[in-house]
Amino acid sequence: MRRRFKAKKRKNISKKIIMILLLLFIGIVIYFTFYGIKKIFSLKIIDYLLSDNKSIEMYQKDSKEYFDGLTGLLSRMNINQPISLLEKEFYFENKKEVKKTVFYFQKNEKQENDKDKPFVYIYNTHESEGYDAGSFKNLNVTTNVHTASLELKEKLEKMNITVLVEERRMSDYLKQNNLDYGKSYYASRFYLKDTLNKYNPNLIIDFHRDALSKNLSTASFNNKSYAKIMFVIGKASSNYIKIKQNSEKMNQIIKNKYPSLTRGVFERDGAYYNQDINENMILLEVGGQENTYDEVLNTVDILSEVIKEYVGG
């Protein structure tokens, strides 16, 4: 009797060990599955999880950010407050307007543009979108959409075009107002309206970088590689028709000279991208995360020529 009891006890212990190992294995599989999803799905395949006409106007979200939240699901979920999963992990839009802010509009009278010099305003809603450093790797140089915008400014100013690049950081606005990165369009909307309260630009550019594989984001001609350009339009904007005309006009200028450089005009249902504020706007996606900064600068050279023809025409 004693031997049978010991054998049975050992068998139960073995079952428990197997069960623990099995659970650990399942946990590891789930973790790396989510990690793999994050790495593979970098394209913008999710427009919105929730949207309505009020909240969507201020906010658009990249699919990468949803997957970033998804990968941290197991480690950050609060089982005692399941609603926190919706609010924090997937950045569901809070329908309440942002009330607290330490930023204020300067109520200046609008400055008249120099009639002999077009005026271009450039800002970066997603200012941290970066590129592969390429040949700049060992030069300690920042290589993102903001620095590319500054390069574009330098090129345009040499063409007798006045350019203002937004230097106020979106991250500062988000931090001061206790907002996460997903609310970046709140920040750019604020700075955009503040700028338009003082200036009257001929052209407003929201300069972005897309997320896609390099073979889709790169063009080669004239013995050089270039980061491709795409125009994005929010179909829910009240200025949809005019901004579509702007985007198609600039896209056609590119196609006439460098047909392989453009990825065309992309329209997104239900999106605004702050394009309801002013009709002289375009949203540019220049290259992807795998493009080198050298390729981006090659594109900036061409883009400056295109903008000159656009505002000059």
KANOR-V465697 format. One record per pair of residues at least 12 apart in sequence whose ideal C-beta (glycine too) atoms are under 6 Angstrom apart, sorted by sequence separation. I is the first residue (numbers start at 1). J is the second residue. D is the distance in whole Angstrom. If there is no record, write none. Layout:
# KANOR-V465697
i = {I,I}
j = {J,J}
d = {D,D}
This chain:
# KANOR-V465697
i = {131,153,174,286,130,170,173,233,251,129,150,73,129,149,231,46,170,248,44,45,247,44,127,46,69,231,69,124,42,124,168,166,41,122,38,37,235,243,38,229,230,59,231,232,233,234,235,236,226,228,236,237,247,34,35,230,236,239,246,34,234,242,55,234,237,238,243,234,237,55,239,49,120,219,234,50,219,117,118,119,120,121,122,123,127,117,232,254,253,230,253,229,126,149,125,227,125,227,250,145,125,145,227,123,227,226,227,217,225,217,226,227,226,102,121,204,217,224,210,101,204,212,214,203,204,205,206,207,208,209,210,211,98,205,121,129,125,119,126,192,119,120,121,122,124,118,122,189,192,113,111,105,185,108,110,91,105,203,202,65,61,60,59,58,58,64,148,152,156,151,155,159,143,136,134,134,135,131,132,133,134,131,131,42,43,118,60,57,51}
j = {143,165,187,299,144,184,187,247,265,144,165,89,145,165,247,63,187,265,62,63,265,63,146,66,89,251,90,145,64,146,191,191,67,149,67,67,267,275,71,262,263,93,265,266,267,268,269,270,261,263,271,272,282,70,71,266,272,275,282,71,271,279,93,272,275,276,281,273,276,95,279,90,161,260,275,92,261,160,161,162,163,164,165,166,170,162,283,306,306,285,309,286,184,207,184,286,185,287,310,207,188,209,291,188,295,295,296,287,295,288,298,299,299,176,195,278,291,298,285,177,280,288,290,280,281,282,283,284,285,287,288,289,177,284,201,209,206,201,208,274,202,203,204,205,207,202,207,274,277,200,199,194,274,198,200,182,197,311,311,182,182,185,185,185,186,211,296,300,304,300,304,308,293,293,292,293,294,291,292,293,294,293,296,211,212,311,271,272,270}
d = {5,5,6,6,4,5,4,6,5,6,6,6,5,5,4,4,4,6,6,5,5,5,5,5,4,6,5,5,6,5,6,6,6,5,5,6,5,5,5,5,4,6,5,5,5,6,5,5,6,5,6,5,5,6,6,6,5,6,5,5,4,4,4,4,4,5,6,4,5,5,4,6,6,4,5,5,5,6,5,5,5,5,5,4,5,5,4,6,5,4,5,6,6,5,5,5,6,3,5,5,4,5,4,6,5,6,5,5,5,4,5,5,5,5,6,6,6,5,4,5,6,5,4,6,4,6,5,5,5,6,5,6,6,6,4,4,6,5,6,6,5,5,5,5,5,5,6,5,6,6,6,5,6,5,6,4,6,6,5,6,6,6,5,5,5,6,5,5,5,5,4,5,4,5,3,5,5,5,5,6,4,5,5,4,6,4,5,5,6}
